[in-house]
């Protein structure tokens, strides 16, 4: 608040009258009157500044660190006006929102040693009435004349304080104090404080906006760089800094990192063209270094400057293709559909198996799942991935028995072509996650040898390429037969068997855990009801008896088909024995793979439901989509 010059003799009279008689003169400014009254109520000493609270050295250092931006700005400001302050015997204080002194500049209070040291608190309850107190309580700039100060030893100086507002609240207080030796015009005192206040507020707003933008950029899933014409990287977000570190490029205070010194093909990248004013958008780019070759999806935006529109720098947004593939893998459903809790049972052999699976899931070991067809190996693989440290990564499944050798090899390792229209394999897509190899006993020897070699080195190359590609994948394999006997007979690669068999989980067949059948059947009903948004159904007691008396040669998968049939074909909410259709053997064999009519019949039997048909034929949904395309069918019907 700007005030006109007041007679200090009259102000001294008002002060003594209040202090000696307790009478408040009507001419005292309302803010000052209010503060005097509070100072008396708080019993603030009026003679000297003494006993003020002060931060410890470590606490003060941490506080200064939090406010480094404001301190640095005021430091630089003071250096430009230092001579002016000295000539006019001015001092400046920068206080935080709790009235702790962060910095003091050119303090003339040589006789007041208690506030010589930053870290002292100068709140209203500590020093009573002052320009700081009024600026703090009313959050307005205020000029206070010496005789209005509560502390007598401070009354030989005038002071003007202003709150610094940023982010919708008071962040700092600036206090400018003028001693009486060479009086400065009050309008100059006020304008000095206000100009610094508004400049600091603008600076802080810019810093907050920059901090917000940096936070957003650091959270982005792509690397962001600003690059100068000589290859110097003058900005990199968090991921960008990590990528530079992987390239061995370290920033130094005196020299920013330089791409031209590391990238062997720098002049053949879109960055170099960007300085010619040529932008690039979502382009696949290869970065070649002495140690490794990288592939990114990169966008380059030239930053023009001046009227001549010359390019001063370029902004590069880069997403590693391996990261993009992981995002795509999740987007297309390459993630676990089940967790371990979806495997239900109470028998001793089942709970022991499940506990072992949970323990192994938390480690990084490759795992072999051994069990009869339909015993739940795929669901267990999903559950182990979900319970593992790799749960955030993709889960990619390959059914080794569905594909010829050359097709399976392409499926696993991908392929390249001179035209650049190659594609990654499942091993590449599963990077950072889990690769589930179903029916691994059917994997051809040539493919098994190549997979084993890749696992030993952590490096592979696509078919038709020589570019080495590193990968980090956990293998979970499943086998219906005795893989050890197959490997001993030479029908399966023994070295790959040894890698997988170190941690084997054997899943008990359903006939050895009959007590679990009612629980499993009820759980299947619950899953179907949730999936199709239908009311749950219950089994009549004699229906449960029928389930318990059956041998279930197809294990849980066969039970799943029977319960699904009963769920969808029973009109009432209670399933009776007659509603349960027992299938003793696969109804369609493998004829559907070559005979369209057989496939159509199976498709119609499943009611056009992909998941149900996959269970009936014991294949993956991906395989079914391939046969739908082969036979010219659509998901809506035959």
Residue, then its C-alpha position, 0 to 999 in steps of 0.5 A: x500500500x502506497x502512503x504519503x509522507x507522514x510527520x515522524x514527530x506525530x508518529x512518535x507521539x502516537x506510538x508513546x501514547x499507545x505504549x504508555x497509556x494504551x490509547x490508540x490515536x485515530x490517526x494511526x493507520x488501521x493496519x498499524x493499529x491492528x498490528x500494535x494491538x496484536x504485538x501487545x497481546x502476544x507480549x512481543x518485547x519492544x526494546x531490542x531484537x533478541x531471542x529470535x528463532x533460527x534454523x539449524x545449519x542443515x535445515x537452513x541449507x535444505x530450505x535454501x535448496x528448495x528456494x534456489x530459483x528465487x535466491x539466484x534471481x534476487x542475487x543477480x538483481x542485487x549485483x546490478x544495483x549494489x552500488x545504488x544500495x550502498x550509496x543510499x544505505x539500503x538493505x534488502x531481505x528475502x524471506x520465505x512464506x514462513x518469514x525465515x530470512x533466506x538472504x540478506x543484502x547490504x545490511x546496515x544494521x551493524x548494531x543489530x547482530x541478531x538479524x545479520x545471519x540468514x535463517x532467522x525468523x521475523x514473523x509478526x509474533x517474533x518482532x511485532x509490528x513491521x512492514x514484513x508483518x503487515x505484508x505477511x498478514x494482509x498480503x499487500x505491499x506496505x511502507x512503514x515509517x520508523x516510529x511505527x515499528x514495534x521494536x524501538x531499536x529499529x525505529x531509525x529506519x523506514x521499510x517497505x515490504x511486498x509479498x511475492x505471489x506465485x501459483x495463487x499464494x504468497x511464496x516470498x516477502x521482499x523487505x527494503x530497509x532505508x536508514x536515515x543517514x541519507x533519506x531516499x524519496x519514499x516513491x523511489x523506495x516503494x518503486x524499487x520494491x514493487x519493480x523487484x516484486x513484479x519481476x520476481x513474480x514473472x520469473x517464478x511463473x516462467x519457472x513454474x511453467x517450465x517445471x510443469x513442461x519438464x515434468x510432462x516431458x519426463x513422463x513421456x514414453x519417448x525421448x525428446x532432444x533439442x539439438x544445435x547445428x554442431x550436434x550439441x544436445x542442449x536439452x534432453x528429457x529424462x528418457x533422452x538422458x537415459x538413451x544418451x547414457x546408453x550411447x556413452x554420451x555424458x554431459x559436462x558442465x562446460x560442454x554439452x553432449x554431441x551426437x556428431x562424435x558418436x553417431x557414425x551416420x549422423x549426416x545421413x539422419x533426419x537430424x542433419x536434414x532438419x538443419x536444412x529446414x526439412x522436417x520428418x514425421x514418424x520415420x523409421x531411423x537407424x542410428x549406428x554407433x561403434x558398439x551398437x545399432x539402434x532403430x527408432x521411430x523419429x520425428x524432427x521439427x526444425x526450429x526457425x529463428x529470425x526474419x530470414x527463417x534460418x534454422x537454429x536448432x531442431x527438436x527430435x522426438x524418438x521412440x525406440x522401435x522395441x518400446x513401440x512393439x511393447x506398446x503394440x503388444x499390449x494394445x493387441x492383447x498380448x497380456x495375461x488374461x488370468x492370474x494365479x487366483x483364477x486357478x482354484x482347488x483345495x487338494x494337497x497336490x494342487x495347492x502344493x503345485x500352486x505354491x511352487x508356481x507362485x514362488x518360481x513366478x517371483x524369480x527370473x528362471x525359465x520354467x517347464x510346465x508338465x501335464x496332460x492335455x487340458x490340465x491348465x498349463x496355459x492358464x498357469x503360464x498366464x498366472x505366473x507371468x502376472x505374478x512375476x516382476x515382468x507383469x508390466x511387459x507383454x506375454x506372447x504365446x506360440x503354439x509350436x504344434x500348429x506350424x511347419x518348421x519354416x513358418x515357426x522359425x519366422x514366427x519366433x525370430x521374424x524376418x527382414x527384407x531389402x525393401x524394409x517391409x520385414x516384421x519382428x518375431x514373437x521373441x522380439x515382441x516378448x522383449x521385457x516380458x514372457x514368451x510362452x511356448x505351448x507344446x514345445x515337444x513339437x518344436x523342430x530340431x532346427x528351431x530348437x537349436x537356434x532358440x537355444x543359441x539365442x538364449x545362450x548369447x541374448x542375441x539373435x537376428x531375423x531371418x534374412x538379416x545380419x543385424x544383431x538384436x538383443x533381447x530379454x525374455x523369460x521362457x515358460x514352456x509346456x509339454x504334454x509328454x515326457x520331454x526328458x525321454x524325447x530328448x534322450x531319444x534325440x527327438x528333442x534338443x537335449x541342451x534346451x531341455x536341460x535349460x527348461x527342466x531345471x525348474x519344472x512344475x507338474x500339474x496334476x490331472x483332474x482325476x487325481x483331484x476330484x474333490x476340486x471339481x465342484x469348486x472348479x465348475x462353480x468358478x467356470x460358471x462365475x467367469x462365464x457370467x461375468x464375461x457375458x454379463x449374465x446371471x450366475x447359475x448353480x448346480x443341483x446336487x445330483x448334477x455335481x454327483x454326475x460331474x464327480x463320477x466322470x473320468x474327465x480324460x480331457x481334464x479341466x479343458x473338457x470340464x470347461x466345455x461341458x460346463x459352458x454347454x450347460x451354462x448356455x443351453x440351460x434355460x433355468x438358473x439351476x443346472x441339472x444332470x441332463x443339461x451336462x453333455x459329456x464328450x469322451x473324445x474330441x469331436x472333430x480331431x484334426x480334420x478341421x485343419x484341412x476340411x472346410x466343412x468340418x471346420x464350419x460344423x465345429x464353428x456352428x457347434x461353438x455358436x460362433x464364439x471364438x473362445x469356445x471354439x478354441x477350447x473345443x479344438x485345443x488351439x489358440x485364438x490366433x490360430x482360429x483367426x488364421x483358419x477363418x481367413x483361410x476358409x473365407x469365414x467371418x467372426x459373425x458366422x459361417 
